[in-house]
Amino acid sequence: MRVAYCTPMGVERDGIGAYSRELYVHLSQLCELEPFPLDNEVHGRRHFREMVRAINRCDLLHLEHSSNYFKVPLYPYRDGYPDFLRRVRIPRVAVYHEPVDHVPIYPPHLANTRAERWVNTVKYVGKRLLRPVIDRYLIPRYNAAIFSRPERVVVHSGFHADLVRRFAPGAHVTVSPLPVPDMTRIEGPANAEPIHPFAEGDRVMTILGFVESRKDYIGVLRALTLLPARFKLLVAGGCPFAREAESPASTYGKMMRFAKENGLRDRVHVTGFFPDSALPRIVAATNVFLVPFLVNHCSASITTGAASSLPVIAYRTMLTGEMNRNGAGIIEVSGWEEIPGIVLAAEKDPSVYGESVGMGERYREKHSYHATAVRFVELYRELLA
């Protein structure tokens, strides 16, 4: 059995390709894989058609999808993915990390020239004007195509499975929870510099991943204002778009302005983008992970906490509820107002975190990458039988 492994495993930017790389290690021990790396560059249709010809010489396709990996000229309005799927002639297993029912729209980011700024602004305004039409007419057609064509669709949660079935009732969907990484496999450089400037003994709360509008940074900073000075915030991640950090209107700009205006600047540190090798230093510096998502999102922050035997405090969403029903041990809160009370109580009584950490460790054993790889190979064999 030779599996075409078509994933962004070569992209190392705040963990984008971490899932693919870790899964590859375990899958390659169980079956023969031929890598077909995806990237964020804009390619013509010829690029993807040549890739398909090579993929069709394998027995099965394992595909990790994001629209960012299949852009063709006229970006960001043209997607080569449906054409790609249609041309693959072998059984297809498509992993959708975050299937959506709408077009995500982000404010225009800064650019190097006036012409680039105009282009970014026009794209943004165009998306805003077209979004109602796209969401009502094009997204349903697009989703029906990409969810129904693969022989098996893999998502990480039950609510994502329901979303897929809403657009493609006949889709064959498998729920495979986001695996917990093996932190012992990640090697950091010897004698590396500390990941933050905080003093020894400070209590560090960490938000992991992209600096983006889906997270409630301002709420977390409000919580920080209610905590003693020994509590610090480590934002381990960078901005998704070039030069966004320089824009006062961006999520990053608003976060740093709030920190400055409220005397928190020396209590907040943003790492920027980091390689996988920096993750052990981030974990070593962390006392508790915060996951302040305002939307349902499959966050690696939660699984990183479980991997590191650290507590995770997360805003209550459909995802956190589902993971807790499966034993993840997440400490769910309704908003930032509950964070100060929990972290102060845990500082006095470590048992506040004890049950949560213990459940996370058991969850880690159940949903390891090796266990996930075994389930994928069983799925491959089922499709090829």
Residue pairs with C-beta under 8 A, 6 or more apart in sequence:
1 31
1 32
1 59
1 60
1 380
1 381
1 384
2 31
2 32
2 33
2 34
2 58
2 59
2 60
3 27
3 31
3 32
3 33
3 34
3 58
3 59
3 60
3 61
3 62
3 380
4 34
4 36
4 54
4 55
4 58
4 60
4 61
4 62
4 90
5 20
5 24
5 27
5 33
5 34
5 35
5 36
5 62
6 36
6 38
6 51
6 55
6 61
6 62
6 63
6 64
7 17
7 20
7 23
7 24
7 35
7 36
7 37
7 38
7 62
7 63
7 64
8 16
8 17
8 20
8 37
8 38
8 39
8 40
8 64
8 66
8 69
9 17
9 20
9 21
9 24
9 35
9 37
10 17
10 37
10 38
10 39
11 17
11 38
11 39
11 40
12 18
12 275
12 276
13 238
13 273
14 209
14 210
14 237
14 238
14 273
14 274
15 208
15 209
15 276
15 279
15 300
18 181
18 276
18 300
19 64
19 97
19 178
19 179
19 300
20 64
21 276
22 179
22 181
22 182
22 185
22 369
23 179
23 369
23 372
23 373
23 376
24 33
24 35
25 185
25 369
26 369
26 370
26 372
26 373
27 33
27 62
27 373
27 376
27 377
29 373
30 373
30 374
30 377
31 377
31 380
33 62
34 58
36 51
36 54
36 55
38 64
38 69
38 70
39 69
40 68
40 69
40 71
41 71
42 71
42 72
42 73
42 75
43 71
43 72
43 80
44 72
44 73
45 72
45 80
45 83
48 70
48 72
48 80
48 83
48 84
49 83
49 87
51 84
52 84
52 87
52 88
55 61
55 88
55 90
56 87
56 88
56 89
56 90
58 90
59 90
59 91
59 384
60 90
60 91
60 92
60 93
60 380
60 383
60 384
61 88
61 90
61 91
61 92
61 93
62 93
62 95
62 376
62 380
63 92
63 93
63 94
63 95
63 150
64 94
64 95
64 97
65 81
65 94
65 95
65 96
65 97
65 146
66 97
66 98
67 79
67 81
69 81
70 79
70 80
70 81
70 84
71 78
71 79
71 80
72 78
72 79
72 80
76 123
76 127
79 142
81 146
82 142
82 145
82 146
82 149
85 92
85 94
85 145
85 146
85 149
85 150
86 149
91 151
91 152
91 383
91 384
92 149
92 150
92 151
92 152
93 150
93 151
93 152
93 154
93 376
93 379
93 380
93 383
94 146
94 150
94 152
94 153
94 154
95 154
95 155
95 176
96 147
96 153
96 154
96 155
96 160
96 164
97 155
97 156
97 298
98 160
98 297
98 298
99 143
99 147
99 155
99 160
99 163
99 164
100 139
101 135
101 139
101 143
101 163
101 166
101 167
102 131
102 135
102 139
103 127
103 131
103 134
103 135
103 139
105 124
105 127
105 128
105 131
106 124
106 213
106 240
106 241
107 124
107 249
107 250
108 117
108 120
108 121
108 123
108 124
109 120
109 239
109 241
109 242
109 243
109 244
109 247
109 250
110 117
110 242
110 243
110 244
110 246
110 247
111 117
111 119
111 120
111 242
111 243
112 243
140 167
143 164
143 167
143 168
144 167
144 168
147 153
147 164
147 167
147 168
147 171
148 168
148 170
148 171
150 171
150 172
151 172
151 383
152 172
152 173
152 174
152 379
152 383
153 164
153 171
153 172
153 173
153 174
154 173
154 174
154 175
154 176
154 379
155 161
155 164
155 173
155 174
155 175
155 176
156 175
156 176
156 177
156 178
156 298
157 175
157 177
157 296
157 298
157 318
157 319
157 322
157 323
158 175
158 322
159 296
159 318
159 319
159 322
160 175
160 298
161 173
161 175
164 171
164 173
165 171
165 173
174 379
176 372
176 375
176 376
177 323
177 326
177 367
178 298
178 300
178 302
178 303
178 367
179 303
179 367
179 368
179 369
179 371
179 372
180 303
180 306
180 307
180 363
180 364
180 367
180 368
180 369
181 300
181 303
181 304
181 307
181 369
182 307
182 368
182 369
183 279
183 280
183 283
183 307
183 308
186 276
186 277
186 279
186 280
187 277
187 280
188 277
188 278
188 279
188 280
188 281
189 277
192 278
192 281
194 281
194 285
195 234
195 236
195 271
195 278
195 281
195 282
195 284
195 285
196 204
196 232
196 234
196 269
196 271
196 285
197 269
198 204
198 232
198 234
198 269
198 285
201 230
202 230
202 231
202 232
203 230
203 231
203 232
203 287
203 288
203 343
203 347
204 232
204 233
204 234
204 285
204 286
204 287
205 220
205 224
205 231
205 232
205 233
205 234
205 286
205 287
205 288
205 289
205 290
205 343
206 233
206 234
206 235
206 236
206 282
206 285
206 286
206 288
206 289
206 290
207 215
207 217
207 220
207 233
207 234
207 235
207 236
207 237
207 289
207 290
207 291
207 292
207 301
208 236
208 237
208 282
208 289
208 299
208 300
208 301
208 304
209 215
209 236
209 237
209 299
209 300
209 301
210 237
210 238
210 239
210 240
211 217
211 235
211 237
211 238
211 239
211 240
211 244
211 251
211 252
211 255
211 270
212 240
212 251
213 251
214 293
214 294
214 295
214 297
215 251
215 292
215 293
215 294
216 292
216 293
216 294
216 315
216 335
216 336
217 235
217 251
217 254
217 255
217 258
217 292
218 254
218 255
218 258
219 292
219 335
219 336
220 233
220 290
220 292
220 336
220 339
221 233
221 255
221 258
221 259
221 262
221 264
221 268
222 336
223 336
223 337
223 339
223 340
224 231
224 233
224 264
224 267
224 268
225 262
225 264
226 340
227 340
227 343
227 344
229 267
231 267
231 343
232 267
232 268
232 269
233 264
233 267
233 268
233 269
234 269
234 271
234 282
234 285
234 286
235 255
235 268
235 269
235 270
235 271
236 271
236 274
236 282
237 270
237 271
237 272
237 273
237 274
238 245
238 270
238 271
238 272
238 273
238 274
239 245
239 250
239 251
239 252
244 250
244 251
244 252
244 253
245 252
245 253
245 272
246 253
247 253
248 254
248 257
252 270
255 268
256 265
256 268
256 270
258 264
259 265
259 267
259 268
271 278
271 282
274 282
279 304
283 304
283 308
283 310
286 308
286 310
287 310
288 310
288 311
288 312
288 313
288 343
288 346
288 353
289 301
289 302
289 304
289 305
289 310
289 311
289 312
289 313
290 301
290 312
290 313
290 314
290 339
291 299
291 301
291 302
291 312
291 313
291 314
291 315
291 320
291 330
292 314
292 315
292 336
293 299
293 314
293 315
293 317
293 319
294 315
295 317
296 317
296 318
296 319
297 317
297 319
298 319
299 314
299 319
301 312
301 314
302 312
302 314
302 320
302 323
302 328
302 330
303 367
305 311
305 312
305 360
306 312
306 328
306 329
306 360
306 361
306 363
306 364
307 364
309 357
309 360
309 361
310 357
310 360
311 331
311 346
311 353
311 356
311 357
311 360
312 328
312 329
312 330
312 331
312 356
312 360
313 330
313 331
313 333
313 339
313 342
313 343
314 320
314 330
314 331
314 332
314 333
315 332
315 333
315 334
315 335
316 332
316 333
316 334
320 328
320 330
320 332
321 332
323 330
323 363
324 330
324 332
326 363
326 366
326 367
327 359
327 362
327 363
327 366
328 359
328 360
328 363
329 355
329 356
329 357
329 358
329 359
329 360
329 362
329 363
330 356
330 360
331 342
331 353
331 356
333 339
333 342
342 352
345 352
346 352
346 353
